[in-house]
Amino acid sequence: MLQQLRELEVGENLIFPAEKRGTVRSMCTMFGFEWDKTFSSKINRKDRTITVTRIR
């Protein structure tokens, strides 16, 4: 997951299973700061997924 987030370009997104929500959001916060990147996340309750998008 970490490598996928690091290689994400602005406007691209990744989809993870809902069970990874806490880990993914934590990585986006911690490593986003370290890498000077900004991510947003959106939960899809129906599909039980979380979509992470790099916005900066």
C-alpha positions as CSV (number, residue, x, y, z in Angstrom):
1,M,0.0,0.0,0.0
2,L,2.7,2.4,0.9
3,Q,4.5,2.1,-2.4
4,Q,1.2,2.5,-4.3
5,L,0.5,5.8,-2.4
6,R,4.0,7.1,-2.9
7,E,3.7,6.6,-6.7
8,L,0.2,8.1,-7.0
9,E,0.1,11.1,-9.3
10,V,-2.2,14.1,-8.8
11,G,-5.7,13.2,-9.8
12,E,-5.1,9.4,-9.7
13,N,-6.9,7.2,-7.1
14,L,-6.6,3.8,-5.5
15,I,-9.3,1.6,-4.1
16,F,-8.8,-0.5,-1.0
17,P,-11.1,-2.8,1.0
18,A,-13.0,-1.2,3.9
19,E,-11.0,-3.3,6.4
20,K,-7.9,-1.2,5.5
21,R,-9.6,2.1,6.2
22,G,-7.6,3.0,9.4
23,T,-4.3,2.0,8.0
24,V,-4.8,3.8,4.7
25,R,-6.0,7.0,6.3
26,S,-3.1,7.0,8.8
27,M,-0.6,6.5,6.0
28,C,-2.1,9.3,4.0
29,T,-1.8,11.6,6.9
30,M,1.7,10.6,8.1
31,F,3.5,10.1,4.8
32,G,1.6,12.7,2.9
33,F,3.1,15.2,5.3
34,E,6.6,13.7,4.9
35,W,6.3,13.5,1.1
36,D,4.6,16.9,0.8
37,K,1.5,15.4,-0.8
38,T,-2.1,15.7,0.0
39,F,-4.7,13.0,-0.3
40,S,-8.5,12.8,0.1
41,S,-10.5,9.7,0.9
42,K,-14.0,8.6,0.3
43,I,-15.9,5.7,1.8
44,N,-18.3,3.6,-0.3
45,R,-20.5,1.8,2.2
46,K,-22.3,-0.2,-0.5
47,D,-19.2,-1.7,-2.0
48,R,-17.3,-1.7,1.3
49,T,-14.3,0.2,-0.1
50,I,-12.3,3.3,0.5
51,T,-11.0,5.4,-2.4
52,V,-7.9,7.5,-1.9
53,T,-7.2,10.3,-4.4
54,R,-4.1,12.4,-4.5
55,I,-5.2,16.1,-4.7
56,R,-1.7,17.8,-4.4
